Amino acid sequence: MTTYTNSAAFQVDHAETLDPLSYRVVQLAREEALRMGPPRGVLGRAWQWFVGNVDVARPLANPRLEMLRQFSTLVRLGNRQAEDLAQTMLNKGHYSAGQLGIARVLSQA
């Protein structure tokens, strides 16, 4: 069965979807990437210079989900290491190419 997701122009096969926990990890990574990215504005940069980077992400207990979190964060930040991590996740069989594609789209949204 094929459905449309968020009125997007692409179709998603139900076999290639993320489970609810993986979806939540991608959402968590998006929020973390916003905090980890460069500070916005003069006051933001001044505050970070004054107090340093106090937001450090703690690793998840599940290695598979931790790799997904790292992948989503790297995609969100535009880091090219995301592709290397995606290949590792595919090789280990953690996620399919379709699932990583969905995670990539959600991370960039």
N, C-alpha and C positions, 0 to 999 in steps of 0.2 A: 504494500500500500504506500502511496506517495502523498505527502502533505506539503503545504507551503508554510514556511516559517517566517513570521513577522512580515508578511507580504513581500518577502524578498524575491528576487528574480530567479532564484535557484531552488531546486527541489531536493528534499532530504528523504532518503530511504530510512524507514524505521529501524532497519538492522544497523544503520550507520549513525545512530544517535548516541549522545552521552547519557549515562545514567545520572540520576539526580545528584548524587554525591560528587561526581566528576564535574557536573555543571556548576555546582556550588564552589568547587575549588577554582574553576575558571573565574567566577565572579570575585572570589577572594583575591586572586592574583591581579585582577584589574584594579581593585581598590589599593592593593599594595603598590602597584606600579605608579599610581598617582602620587603616593607618598614618597616613593623612591626617586621619582623623576626630578629634574632640576626645579628648584624653587621658582615661583613666579613672582615677578615684581621686585622692586628694590627692597621693600620691607621683608619679603620672604627670604631673599638672599642674605640680608643683614641678620635676620633671626637665625638662619642656619649657620652662618659664620660664627655667631655668638654662642649658640648652644651645641653646634655640631649636629650630626645625623643621629638622632636618638631612636628613630624607628628602624629596628632590625627585625626582619621576618624570621620567625622560628620555624624550623623544618617540621613538616608533617610526619606523623609516625609511620604512615604507609608509604613505602618507597615509590610505588607506582603513582600515587596521587601527588607526591612531592615532585616527581619529574614533570607531571602535568602542570603543577603550580609554577615551577621554574620556566617551563616552556611558554606558558601564557604570559608570564611577567616579561620574558625576553621579547616575545612578539609585541607586546604592548609598548615596550620601550624602543622597539625598532632595532634590536640587537641581532646581528647576523648569526650569533651562536645558537639561535633558536632552531635553525635548520639542522645543525649538527645534533642537537638534542632530539629533534624530531626523528632523525634517522636512527638514533640509538633506541628510541622508544618503539619504532617500527621493528627493528631487529630483535628486540626483546619480546615482542608480541604484546606489549602493554596496551596499545591502541592501534586501530586500523588507520589507513591513510584518510579515509572519510571522516573518522572521528577527530583526527588531528586537524583536518580542514575545518570542521565545525568549531573546534576550540580556537583555531586561528581567527576565524571570522568573528566569534564572540569576543575574543581578546582585543580586536581592533575596533570594535563597535563603540 
